[in-house]
Amino acid sequence: MSDKDLSEALKRVIEKELNNFNKLLPKDIISNIEKRISPELENIIEQSGYIKKSKYENLEKIADDLEKRISDLEKD
């Protein structure tokens, strides 16, 4: 799941749950709640075995770099 997709999903869930209070709450409060809840939800998602696409890509790049270094060392 990409970072943008995760943020949008979180925003939709929060907006849906707060829909009844929408008229009473300022618009920016939903964004503030999302910023506070997002890290906790990401931890829960990661504990289930899923990670963000950006994190996966970073780990994949590190693994590729390490494989290249090992291959270069084996040649010497």
TAVEN-V529719 format. One record per residue. N is the residue number from 1. RES is the residue in one small letter. SS is DSSP state (alpha for helix, beta for strand, coil for the rest). Layout:
N_RES_SS ; N_RES_SS
This chain:
1_m_coil ; 2_s_coil ; 3_d_alpha ; 4_k_alpha ; 5_d_alpha ; 6_l_alpha ; 7_s_alpha ; 8_e_alpha ; 9_a_alpha ; 10_l_alpha ; 11_k_alpha ; 12_r_alpha ; 13_v_alpha ; 14_i_alpha ; 15_e_alpha ; 16_k_alpha ; 17_e_alpha ; 18_l_coil ; 19_n_alpha ; 20_n_alpha ; 21_f_alpha ; 22_n_coil ; 23_k_coil ; 24_l_coil ; 25_l_coil ; 26_p_coil ; 27_k_coil ; 28_d_alpha ; 29_i_alpha ; 30_i_alpha ; 31_s_alpha ; 32_n_alpha ; 33_i_alpha ; 34_e_alpha ; 35_k_alpha ; 36_r_alpha ; 37_i_alpha ; 38_s_alpha ; 39_p_alpha ; 40_e_alpha ; 41_l_alpha ; 42_e_alpha ; 43_n_alpha ; 44_i_alpha ; 45_i_alpha ; 46_e_alpha ; 47_q_alpha ; 48_s_coil ; 49_g_coil ; 50_y_coil ; 51_i_coil ; 52_k_coil ; 53_k_alpha ; 54_s_alpha ; 55_k_alpha ; 56_y_alpha ; 57_e_alpha ; 58_n_alpha ; 59_l_alpha ; 60_e_alpha ; 61_k_alpha ; 62_i_alpha ; 63_a_alpha ; 64_d_alpha ; 65_d_alpha ; 66_l_alpha ; 67_e_alpha ; 68_k_alpha ; 69_r_alpha ; 70_i_alpha ; 71_s_alpha ; 72_d_alpha ; 73_l_alpha ; 74_e_alpha ; 75_k_alpha ; 76_d_coil
